[in-house]
Amino acid sequence: MIYSGAEALVTETASRIVRRGGQDFEVPFRKLRRVVARTLASEHYVHLPHEDDPVELKDDYRRLTCEAIRDGAIRAGAKLAAWREFVFSLCQQDLKSPKILMARLQSRLMVNMAGGVLENGGLCLDRTSGVPYIPGSAVKGCARRTALAELRDATNLEAKASLFETLAWVFGWSDVEWKDSAESDFAFACGDAWPELRKRVASELAARLGLGSNGGQKVWEHLPHFAGDIVFLPAYPWEKDPGIELDVVTGHHGNYYQEPAEPKGVSQNDPKRQKWKGELAKWEQEWGSAPDTEEPNPVVFPAVSAKEQPRFVFVMAETPRAREGDLAAARGWLAVGVEAFGIGAKTNAGYGWFVLEEYADEALARQNTAIAETKKLAEAARDRARTPSADPTHPPSDLMPPVKPDAALIERFAKLNENDIRSLINKFCYDEKFWPTGEEAAAPYQLSLFVFLTEVSPALYNQVKGDRKSKMLQGLAKIAAKNGRSLPS
């Protein structure tokens, strides 16, 4: 047993078949059997190696710890009942209140991966119950990201100024946002209009806060930090604990991604630069082509399950400084954000995506239709394979209808900015099993995105087509391979 003030883990002896040198060996090891609390397993305890454990199982300790998190005891009933009672009191028994947003989780969720006892294996768990939740900071960040994207896309100066003022008042700011810095989200979203908009909006905000002139100082330089007039509360599951599942990411080319970093601020003749050149030449010779000579490195990590599409309730509240319309604006931005950007880690890989409750049935119907069409095509292919006279190079048109780009989808893509387009195509750079579901899983959608980026508006493709590490290029290549296309030269 492992103790630390309270019993946390109980182990038992087990065995496993391990293959080494072409032979199978039965190796005994200690197996985690019981965990008192899911939160303890995630944040305080880890299944540590023991001197009696075999070397062959040195990589199993992460998996055993993840299993402890998955199987840990929880007390979800009382916690979620209290949460529902609080939400009902806040919205006066009306779940259609503008303070409430209900959404269904469509893919596994990971928030706070950097926390806990495992590297990139943490979860955001309620301390007393073990129920996974989304912290208010992550909810606010999702809504704010949507607002910044809208501000970035706005072209009319007056509309941009009005939107900027609302965004700043709703979400607040720190001093870095008003500086000419690459870290300023305001400067990035305002673009070329930043100098004019900063002066104009900062003056309006200072007047609203009752701040006068400050000895000739630029008005934005004496704006205090402001938290915003809308409060974003943590989002909890609505009915029950969604459960924890184990996921895995497998690296196949670790050395390929460890390209020696070029030293900064040194001359061409500096010994550090000469050493780097030698290391770079050696790396390019051995690993630059990503040869299939490295052992795969599977890394297990826990994630919130989306198997039953659990409902999460997002709650917002107004502060005394809130103006009319601010709550509606915040809710609108959050509604777009949870569907368009997702929440948590690895959203570009398909994790953390939601669909609003009012559209859940429609989204499920689209997904089921896409699955049914795929099954129909697969069955048709199997039927042709069983028919001796069938020519696999010329399938009957009634069984394999050609997939064509959708003009309406291409028109929709044309209205998106560069970052949004990259976000869409980057979802397809991973193994197909991690591709998004719903509309994006349909072949017409994927082909339309491919045609838009390679034929209709190829500027982005031309930028990355020589970069073999580009996620965008990898996504296009995978879509091309699936749909019988080839990348333009």
ZILINNOR-V829478 format. One record per pair of residues at least 24 apart in sequence whose ideal C-beta (glycine too) atoms are under 7 Angstrom apart, sorted by the first residue. I is the first residue (numbers start at 0). J is the second residue. D is the distance in Angstrom with one decimal. If there is no record, write none. Layout:
((I	J	D) (I	J	D))
This chain:
((1	44	6.5) (3	43	6.8) (3	44	6.9) (5	35	6.9) (6	35	6.1) (7	34	6.7) (7	35	5.6) (7	39	5.1) (7	44	4.6) (8	34	6.1) (8	44	5.8) (8	46	6.8) (8	67	6.6) (9	33	4.4) (17	55	4.8) (19	55	6.5) (26	53	4.8) (26	55	5.7) (26	56	6.4) (28	52	5.3) (28	53	6.5) (28	56	5.0) (28	59	7.0) (31	63	4.8) (31	66	6.1) (31	67	5.1) (34	67	4.6) (34	70	6.2) (34	71	4.2) (34	72	6.5) (35	72	6.0) (36	71	5.7) (36	72	5.5) (36	129	5.9) (37	68	6.0) (37	71	3.0) (37	72	6.5) (37	73	5.3) (37	124	6.2) (37	129	3.6) (38	124	5.0) (38	126	5.7) (38	129	4.9) (40	64	7.0) (40	67	4.0) (40	68	4.7) (40	71	4.6) (41	68	4.9) (41	115	4.8) (41	121	6.6) (41	122	5.7) (41	124	5.6) (42	115	5.2) (42	116	6.6) (43	116	6.8) (44	116	6.7) (45	116	4.5) (45	117	7.0) (61	117	6.4) (61	299	5.7) (62	299	4.6) (64	117	6.0) (65	120	6.5) (65	245	5.3) (65	299	4.9) (65	300	6.4) (65	301	5.1) (66	245	7.0) (68	243	6.0) (68	301	4.8) (69	243	4.4) (69	244	6.9) (69	245	5.9) (69	301	6.0) (71	129	6.2) (73	128	6.0) (73	129	3.7) (73	130	6.4) (73	240	5.7) (74	128	4.7) (74	129	6.8) (75	128	5.6) (75	130	4.9) (75	239	6.2) (75	240	4.0) (78	125	6.2) (78	127	6.8) (78	128	3.7) (78	130	5.6) (79	130	6.6) (79	235	6.6) (79	236	6.5) (79	239	6.8) (82	235	4.9) (86	312	5.9) (86	314	6.0) (89	314	6.5) (89	316	6.8) (97	326	5.5) (97	327	5.7) (97	330	5.6) (98	314	6.2) (98	315	5.4) (98	316	6.3) (98	326	6.9) (99	312	6.3) (99	314	6.2) (100	313	4.1) (100	330	5.9) (100	333	5.8) (100	334	6.0) (101	310	5.8) (101	312	5.5) (101	356	3.9) (102	311	5.8) (102	313	6.8) (102	337	5.2) (102	353	4.0) (102	354	6.4) (102	355	5.2) (102	356	6.1) (103	308	4.5) (103	309	7.0) (103	310	5.5) (103	353	6.4) (103	354	5.5) (103	356	6.3) (103	359	4.7) (104	241	7.0) (104	305	4.5) (104	308	6.1) (104	309	5.3) (104	311	6.2) (104	353	5.8) (105	305	6.0) (105	308	6.6) (105	352	4.8) (105	353	6.1) (105	354	5.5) (105	436	6.3) (106	305	5.3) (106	349	5.3) (106	350	5.5) (106	351	6.6) (106	352	4.9) (107	244	6.5) (107	246	6.2) (107	302	4.0) (107	303	6.2) (107	304	6.6) (107	305	5.4) (107	350	5.4) (108	302	6.5) (108	303	4.0) (108	305	6.8) (108	343	5.4) (108	350	6.5) (108	351	5.0) (109	302	5.0) (109	343	5.0) (109	344	4.5) (109	345	6.3) (109	350	5.8) (109	351	6.8) (110	134	6.9) (110	137	5.7) (110	342	7.0) (110	343	4.2) (112	344	4.8) (119	300	6.3) (120	300	4.5) (120	301	6.4) (122	301	5.7) (122	303	7.0) (130	235	6.5) (130	236	6.5) (130	240	5.3) (131	241	6.7) (131	303	4.6) (132	233	5.1) (132	234	6.3) (132	235	4.7) (133	233	6.3) (133	234	4.1) (133	311	6.8) (133	342	5.9) (134	233	5.4) (135	231	4.5) (135	232	5.2) (135	233	5.1) (137	342	5.6) (137	343	6.6) (138	231	4.5) (138	234	5.7) (138	313	5.8) (138	333	6.8) (139	170	6.7) (139	231	4.0) (141	333	6.4) (141	336	4.1) (141	337	6.2) (141	340	6.2) (141	342	5.0) (142	231	6.9) (142	329	5.8) (142	332	4.3) (142	333	3.9) (142	336	5.3) (143	170	4.8) (144	336	6.0) (144	340	5.6) (145	332	4.3) (145	335	4.8) (145	336	3.9) (145	339	6.8) (145	340	6.6) (146	170	6.9) (146	332	4.7) (147	184	5.5) (147	188	4.4) (148	419	6.9) (150	188	4.1) (150	189	6.9) (151	188	4.6) (151	190	6.7) (151	416	6.3) (152	416	5.4) (156	192	6.2) (159	192	6.2) (159	196	6.5) (160	196	5.7) (160	199	5.8) (160	200	6.2) (163	189	6.5) (163	196	5.5) (163	200	5.0) (164	200	5.0) (164	203	5.8) (164	204	7.0) (165	325	6.9) (165	328	5.8) (167	200	6.4) (167	204	6.2) (168	204	6.9) (168	228	5.8) (168	325	6.7) (169	227	5.5) (169	228	6.2) (169	229	5.2) (169	325	5.2) (169	328	6.1) (169	329	5.3) (170	227	4.6) (171	225	4.4) (171	226	4.5) (171	227	3.4) (172	225	5.6) (173	224	5.3) (174	224	6.7) (177	201	6.5) (177	219	4.0) (177	222	6.4) (228	317	6.8) (228	318	5.0) (228	320	4.4) (228	321	4.2) (228	322	6.9) (228	325	5.7) (229	315	5.6) (229	317	6.3) (229	321	6.4) (229	325	5.9) (229	326	6.1) (229	329	4.5) (230	315	6.6) (230	316	4.5) (230	318	6.2) (231	315	5.8) (232	314	4.2) (232	316	6.8) (234	311	4.7) (234	312	6.3) (234	313	4.7) (235	311	6.9) (235	312	6.7) (236	309	5.1) (236	310	6.9) (236	311	5.9) (237	310	4.2) (237	311	6.7) (237	312	5.0) (238	310	6.4) (241	303	5.7) (241	304	5.1) (241	307	6.8) (241	309	3.9) (242	304	4.3) (243	301	5.1) (243	303	6.5) (243	304	6.4) (244	302	5.7) (244	304	4.5) (245	299	5.6) (245	301	6.2) (246	300	5.8) (246	302	4.8) (247	297	5.1) (247	298	6.6) (247	299	5.2) (248	298	5.4) (249	295	5.0) (249	296	6.5) (249	297	4.5) (250	296	4.5) (251	293	6.5) (251	295	5.3) (252	289	4.7) (252	293	5.9) (253	293	6.1) (253	296	6.1) (254	286	4.3) (254	293	6.2) (255	286	5.0) (255	289	4.3) (258	282	6.0) (310	356	6.6) (347	422	6.5) (347	425	4.6) (347	426	6.0) (348	429	5.3) (348	433	5.6) (349	426	5.8) (349	433	5.1) (349	434	6.5) (349	435	5.0) (352	435	6.9) (362	437	5.3) (365	437	5.7) (365	438	5.8) (366	436	5.4) (366	437	5.0) (366	440	6.8) (369	440	5.1) (369	441	4.7) (402	442	4.5) (402	443	5.9) (402	446	5.5) (402	482	6.4) (403	443	6.9) (404	446	5.4) (404	447	4.4) (404	450	4.4) (405	443	4.9) (405	447	4.7) (408	444	6.1) (408	447	4.0) (409	447	5.4) (409	450	6.7) (409	451	5.0) (409	455	5.9) (412	448	6.5) (412	451	4.5) (413	456	6.7) (417	459	6.5) (420	459	6.4) (421	471	5.9) (423	448	6.2) (424	448	6.2) (424	452	6.4) (424	471	5.2) (424	474	4.4) (424	475	6.4) (425	470	4.5) (425	471	6.2) (425	474	5.8) (427	474	3.8) (427	477	5.4) (427	478	5.5) (428	470	4.2) (428	473	3.9) (428	474	4.1) (428	477	6.8) (442	482	6.4) (445	478	4.9) (445	482	6.6) (446	482	5.2) (449	475	6.1) (449	478	4.8) (449	479	6.3) (449	482	6.9) (449	484	6.4) (453	486	6.9) (453	487	5.4))
